[in-house]
Amino acid sequence: MVLFVSIFAVIFINIYKPFGSAQWVQRGMTPTQYLLWSTVLVCIGMTVVAISRIIMYHHSRNPEHNVTYLKYAIWVFVELLLLSGAFTVLALIVGKHLNLTNSDPLEIYRNAMQNTIFIIGIPYFICILFFSFQERSAKLKELLNENIGFKSSNLISIRDSRGILQLSVAKENLLYIESADNYMCVWYKKNDILKKQLLHITMKEMSEQLADSNIVRCHRSYMINLDLVKVMRREKGNLFLELEEPGVREIPISKTYGEAVLRRLVPIS
């Protein structure tokens, strides 16, 4: 949005020469110099917008500070005030340098406010339409994805930490899940080829999602599909699970999860 507004602003300013800047050209400023000044003008404005958007982003991350339409409208209005003020200061500096007669700050500020509304209002409106369309498309895609997991009871559906469906795979094809920092690597088969999918989710969240399946946690860093376990062996006091799949590593069982895993593998009546 900031990039689009910047491009639009440079084109607008060079065509219409707002903020009383037409007098700058009349006083001998070349088109190249005007382009440079307008670029400086836009950079100042977009710096204000960028800082504003960063603040808005961090503000909206707090669930208690949801950005409503009213808050967004007020936020944009404050941006207009700040941008108009910045443009007024620049116009006064240039006007003094070029000895322009019309240097009334209040008049320049009113003119700056009027032109700023056009400069950022039009691209803002276009961006809102674009982002709205993008959001609707994403929601439609998410809605379609949500239905994937219900088409067959033989599918394991896995969502990321945001609740967005990222992977649906047949139970017999999901081999094991491995922790990788704040991500989880899901290993599965597709046409007898070993593949992996990296998901932004914690081990705890993954365990909760798969609580009703036979994909269980056997180690601090691993979950495994017990239906596919072919060998369980003990080596030097440590337990390992093996899957009958070429290229698949053996999965360790830690003491913390060992008893629960053994009960699932060897049920005791």
NORHU-V726106 format. One record per run of one state. SS is the DSSP state (a for helix, b for strand, c for the rest). FROM is the first residue (numbers start at 1). LEN is the number of residues. If there is no record, write none. Layout:
# NORHU-V726106
ss->(SS | SS)
from->(FROM | FROM)
len->(LEN | LEN)
This chain:
# NORHU-V726106
ss->(c | a | c | a | c | a | c | a | c | a | c | a | c | a | c | b | c | b | a | b | c | b | c | b | c | a | c | b | c | b | a | b | c | b | c | b | c | a | c)
from->(1 | 2 | 17 | 22 | 27 | 31 | 61 | 63 | 66 | 69 | 98 | 105 | 147 | 148 | 151 | 155 | 160 | 165 | 171 | 174 | 181 | 183 | 191 | 193 | 200 | 203 | 210 | 215 | 220 | 222 | 226 | 229 | 236 | 238 | 244 | 251 | 254 | 255 | 266)
len->(1 | 15 | 5 | 5 | 4 | 30 | 2 | 3 | 3 | 29 | 7 | 42 | 1 | 3 | 4 | 5 | 5 | 6 | 3 | 7 | 2 | 8 | 2 | 7 | 3 | 7 | 5 | 5 | 2 | 4 | 3 | 7 | 2 | 6 | 7 | 3 | 1 | 11 | 4)
